[in-house]
Amino acid sequence: MKYSRLTKEQFEELHQEFINFLATQSITADEWTNLKANKPELAEAELDVFSDLIWEGVLNKAEYLEHISPQHMYLFHLDEDEMHAIVLNIKNDDVDITTEEGYAWLRENLMDENVEFLQADKDYTDDKNLDKFKMIEQGAVITKGDLFKYFNKLIN
């Protein structure tokens, strides 16, 4: 398994897609029930293959990632050949930008000396999607890129 298995909730959301996946493998509903009961290791392998297929599709489409913590905002544009990063560091420990008040402070104090902007570009390794997945595992979320675009426009 390349990524991670989907959660029970994700499998429930993708119920129809999973049925279609099993159909492409010529596995009927009865055969799936039998597989789960009598060959659980094969059923587990099917779940893993399906999970990887779903992750691969999601990661192929992902264009922006964000990871926001109390004093840092990491914004990524996932270009074809490299990642572009914008990082905001808040040097005031009293400000937590994950809260409504802290984010309001940031909006009002973007040019404050306690707000530091950094930019960087980073090449992907041999496996671009695995690079993206590792960032998601570390807490990044896929977004539409509104924050990246806003700050990119602001600082460039």
ZICORTA-V670334 format. One record per run of one state. SS is the DSSP state (H for helix, E for strand, C for the rest). FROM is the first residue (numbers start at 1). TO is the last residue. If there is no record, write none. Layout:
ss | from | to
SS | FROM | TO
SS | FROM | TO
//
This chain:
ss | from | to
C | 1 | 7
H | 8 | 13
C | 14 | 14
H | 15 | 24
C | 25 | 28
H | 29 | 38
C | 39 | 39
H | 40 | 61
C | 62 | 63
E | 64 | 69
C | 70 | 71
E | 72 | 78
C | 79 | 81
E | 82 | 90
C | 91 | 99
H | 100 | 108
C | 109 | 114
E | 115 | 123
C | 124 | 127
H | 128 | 137
C | 138 | 140
E | 141 | 143
C | 144 | 145
H | 146 | 155
C | 156 | 156
//
